[in-house]
Each structure stands twice: as structure tokens, then as C-alpha cells.
Amino acid sequence: MKILVTGSAGFIGFHLVNKLLKQGASVVGIDNINDYYSPELKFSRLREAGISKDSANWNQKITSTKDAGYSFVRMNLEDREALNHLFETENFDFVCNLAAQAGVRYSIENPHAYINSNIAGFMNILEACRHHPVKHLVYASSSSVYGNSSKMPLSTSDPVDHPISLYAATKKSNELMAYTYSHLYNIPATGLRFFTVYGPWGRPDMAYFLFTRAILEGTPIKVFNHGDLYRDFTYIDDIVEGVVKVLAGIPAESPPYQIYNIGNSTPVKLLDFIETIEKALGKKAVKEYREMQPGDVYKTFADVSDLQKNLGYSPDTPLEKGIGEFVKWYNSYFK
């Protein structure tokens, strides 16, 4: 079984590759290692997987020194010719597309990056799957597609017609594009609306990462909407377990298309989340209260009943344990 994981130097991609390799899969990862956040962290993830920084040259396939089942190619999804060549030569059974320009707030500052990566890049993935058929395409959507919906919990049957950031709009576009290709070309496709993911090797632009750094440095943390925000924080191991189940759960509908929420289904108030980090660090935060940011949503709360019913998904990592694991990794990485 050969699986393509795009965004394999990213947070979720890195952990997914490790999980798949442990299960005996053959994995090819691609990533452009852009500078949205520190490329050094991405190279560190690759190094953990047996891919050296010096060997990660553009459009050249290299094999991990730690696991012969893993190969990596530095590549842009926007490079249609290179992507098609990869599909032609590798004969993938499954594709998990996690590569995307992430970040709600950054989409306000740099909108073109989102169109290039999340729209044009995803189009190239769909075309590659069309011309080189795979058993299942799983791709990353986002809880941000729900906008500021006041109905809780958020269900995949809810309307998602009013995104409040360009990032969210691109993710909704991905869902529409995938449905169209599933309908026209019978491509089995499943979108995953990820809710706030956290854990070791996480993204430095995420709140828990920023909070931890600031608390340790004794600098103020920005608490938006005066702390009156709720997020469905979901530990990385629970996310990856769900992705693996989804990859194997090929849609049987006609067209073969599915959307799932993937989250912890337990929203946590931001101030309680900060307190959990404070306890793990043994140090109080200096809080700087701010108004709501443009593009932010008030609350996320995943209804994962479909994923539980169909594939047995059951996230079970308590927040205190997950934050403890992150802090342990953070102190080790930045020692």
C-alpha cells in the first residue's frame, strides 16, 4: 500500500507519516517548506523522519535513513508538471492532501498565497487523481468553514455559506471542487474539517505555542475578546488516529464523497486553556486583554457523531495530558 502525504513536513503531516510507517505502509511525502513559519522547525521534523536538510533538493526524491518505506520530495503543489510526473511514476493507492497555506489572520495580509496553494494547488491534486486513479483521496478542510455559526455543536449538515476569512473560503472551495470531481470522475474523496489541533512539534503561530513561549519569557500574552472564546482543542494523536481510520473508510455512496468533522467534541474556554498551560509550566501568564480579531470565530464545537458511528472514532486525550506532552517537547526542543 503506497500513500502520498502532502504537507509531510507540517505538523499533522509529520505525525501522520510516522503513524503510517509504523503500520507498515509505504509513504511518499511532499512539502515546499515555505517560510510562513520557521523552515528550521519543518527541517527538524524531516530530520526526525530521517530526511536531512542538505538532501531536500527541489523535485528530487530521497529515501529516509531511518525507514526505507519513507521517501520525500521537496515540491510545490502549484508545479503541475512535477506533480503529474510523481503520480505517473509512483502509482499511489491513497492520497492524503494536508498541504495548504494555513492561518486565518495571515489570509487577510497575504491573500494571493491562499489562492495559489489552496485553490490552484488543490486543483492539481484533483487532476492528478483523475488521470492516475487512486482508491481514496482524503484532504484537509477546516472548522473555519462554519464561520460565526451560533448553532452548537457544529454539524456537517449545517450550512457553510458565510465564511469570514479568505482561508475559510478556500477550504469551502476545496470541498466543492472535490465533490465535483467525485461526481464527474467517480473519485472517492473525503474532506476532514479539522478543529483546533495541538501537541508536540506543533505550529509556532498557534495560540498554545505563542502562550507557552511568552509565559516562559515573562512577556504578555494577547488574550482576544477578553478571554471569552471557546475552542474544541484536539490532541494530535487523536487527530492522526482519525485520519488513518478515514483513509481506510472509502466512501460507498454515489458519488463516493464524504465530509467529516474531526475534533475532540469538548470546547474549552480560552481562559481555562491558558490556566492549563500555566499549571504545566508552573508559571503564571501576564495577560494583555484585547478585542476580537478580524476573521476570528467565537466558538468551535465539533459534532463527530458521523465519524464515531461510521468509523469508530473516539478521541480520548485529556487536555491536561496533551498540554503536558506539548510542554515536555517544547522544553526539550528549545533547551
N, C-alpha and C positions, 0 to 999 in steps of 0.2 A: 504494500500500500504506500503510494507516494503522495505527499501532501505539500502544496505550496502555501507558505505563510508569508504574506506581505506585511511589511512593518515589523520584521522579526528582530530588529534592534530596539524596538519600542518596548514600553512597559508590559503590556499584555502579551505582545508577540514573543518577547523573550521567555516569559513564563510558559506560554503555550508550547513553544518549541521544546522546552525541557520536558514537559509532560508527555508530549507525543513521542519523543525519543525514548523515554522510559517505558512506553507501551510497545516499543519495537517498530514504530513507523519510520519510513524514510522521508526526510524533510528537506525541502529546499526553501531557504529564506531569502527574501529580498528587502532592501531598505535603501533609501538615498542618504540617510544620516544627515539630514538638514540641520540647520542651526537655530530652529525655533527654540530649543533649549540646548544646553551644553552637549555638543557632539561627543565630548570626552566620556560622559555617562553612557552614551549609546555604544561607544567603542569598548567601554568597560563591560557592558552586558555581552557584547560579542566575544570579548576575551574570555569571559566566564564560560562561554559555549565553545571555546576552542578556535576562535577566529581572531587572528592578530590584526591590529590596526594597519600594519605595513602591507599586509596581503590583501586588504579590502580595496582592490582597484576597480574602477568602473567597468561594468559589464563583463567581468571575469569571474568564473565560477571557482570557488575554492572550497576545500573539504576541511572540516573541523579536525583539529589534532586530538580532540577528546572523544569524539564519537563519529565513526566513519559514516554513520547514517545521516549526518547533517552536512549540507553544503550551503554556501552563502554567495549571493551576487549583489554587489552594490549597483543599484539601478533605480531609475525614475519610472514610475508608472506612466508618466506622460510620454516616455520613449516607446512608441507603439511598435516600431520595428524590432527593438531589442526584446520587448515583452513577447511578441509573437514568436520570435526565434526560440525563446526559452520554452514556451508551450510546445512548439514543434519538436524540440529535442528531448524534453523530459517526460511527456505523456503522463501528466498528473491525473491521479484518481480523484483528488479533492483539492479545493482551493478555499483558504480562509483569508479573506481580504481585511486586514486590520490597518493597512497603510492609509493615512489621511492627514491632512493638516488639521491639527487639534486646536482646541481653545476657543471658548465663546468670545472672550474680550478681544483677543488678537484679531478675530474676524472683522471687528469694527475698524481696526487700524490698518489691516493689510488684506482687503477683500479678494484681490486677484489671486493670492496664494491658494485660497479655498476653491475657487473655480478651477484653477489649473490641476490641483491634486485631487480634490474630492469629486469633481464632475468629469473633467477630461480623463483623469487617471482611471476612475471607475469605469468610464465608458470603454477604455482599452481592455480592462479586465473582462467586461461582459463580452466584447467582441472576440477576445481570445478564447473564452469558454464556449462561444458559439462555434468557432471554427475548429476548435480542438476540444470536443465534448468531455466534460468531467461528470462524475457521479453526483457531486453536490458542491455548490458554491455557497459558502457562509460568509457574510460580510457584516462589518460593524456599522450599525446605526447608532442612535443616541437617545437618551431620555429627553434631550433638549427639544425633540420634535413636538413634545406636548405643550411647549410654550408656557403660558401662565394659567393653565387649566386649573380650575378650583375644585374639580371633581376628584376625589381621592378614594381608593388608590387609583393610580393611572393604569388604564387597561388598553390593550392593543385594539380593542373595539371602539375606543374613544376617537373622535375626530382630531386630526392633527393638521388643521388648515391654517393655523396662525402662529408660525414660528416667530420668535422675537430676536433672533440673531441670524446672520448670514450662515454661520456654522450649522445651525439647526436647519436652515433652508436647504443646505447642500445635502444633509443627511436624509431629509424627507425626499429630496430629489433622487437620491440613491435608491430608496425604497420603490419609487415609481418606475425608475429605469429598470431595476431588477424584475419587477412584476411584468413589465412589457416584454423583456427578453424571455422570461419564463413562459409567458403566454405565446409569443411568436415562435420560439425555438425549442420549447419544452426543456429549458434548462432548470433543473432542480435548484432552487435558491431560497435561502433563509436569512432574514435580517435579524440582528440582535440589537435591541435598544438597551445599551449599557447604562446602568445607573452608577453613581459616583464610586469609582474603583480606587482602592488604596492598598498599600502594602510595600514590602521591601522592593528596591530597585524602581520605585515609582517616579512619576514625572515631577520635576522641580517647580513647575508652575502651578501645581495643585495646592489647595489650601493647607492640607495637613503637613506637606513638605515645607511650605513657607512658614507655617506656625512653629514647627519644630526648630527650624534654623533661627528664627527670630527670638524664640524663648531662650535658647541656649546662648545666644549672643547678647541677650538683655535688651534687645531693641523692640519697639512697639509692634504689635500685630494689628492689622487692619480688620476690624470686625464690622462687616457691612450689614446694613439695615438694623444696626444696633444689636446684632446677635439674634434677631427674630427671623431666622431662616432654618429650614429643615432639609436634610439631605438623606437619601437612602444609601448610606455608606456600605460598600460591599467589598469584602476582602478578596484579594487577588486569587487565592487558591479556590475560593467558591466560584469565582468568575470562570477560571480556566476549566474547572470540573464541568461547568455548564456548557462551555464551548465544545469540549470533547464529546459530550452527550449529543449536542446538536449536530455536529459533523456526522455522527453515525445515524442520526434520525432523519433520513432522507424523506422529504415530503411526498406523500402519496396522492395528494389532491390533484385536480386538473383545473388550472395549470399547477405544476408542482412548486408552489410558492407558500412561504410561511413567514410570519413575523412573531418574535417573542420578546417580551421584557426579560432582562436578566439583571436581578438585583437582590438585595437582602430582604426586601419587603418589611423593613423596620426603620422608618425615618427617625433621625436623631436631631435634636435641636442643636444649632451651631455652638451655643454656649456650653452645652453638655459635652459636645465633641472636644472643644478646647480644654475643658476640665479633665477629660480622659487623657489628653496629651500631657497636660501639666502633671498629672499623677505618675505617668510613665517616666517623665523626665525628672520628677522630684523638684520642680521649679515652677513658680507662678509666671504667668504671662503679663506683660504690660499691654493693656488693651487700648486701642485707639478706635473709638466708635465712629462709623461712617454711615452715610445714607446708602440706599440701594444703588447698585451699579447698573448702567445700561446693559441690557442683554441677559441679566440675571433673572432667575425664576425664584419664587418664594418657597416652594416646597416640591420635593420629589418623593414619590412613594410608589413602588412597583407592585403591580398585581402580577404575580408569576404563576398563577394557578394553571394556566395552559402548559407551561413548561414543566410544572410539577406533575400534572396529570399525564401528559404525553411521554415525558422522558425521565420522570423520577428525579427532577432537580430539587435539591434540598440544601440550601446554604445554611451552614451551622457554626460559623466562626464568630464568637462574641467580639464586640468592639474592643474590649479591654485586651483580649489576646492579640487581635490583629494589630492594634496600635503598639502593643508591646513588641511584637515581631518587627514592626517597622522601625521603632526606636533602636532596637538592638542592631539592625542592619545599618541604620544611619550612623550610629556611633562607631561602628566598625569601618564603614566606608570612608568616613571623613575624619578618622582618628589622626 
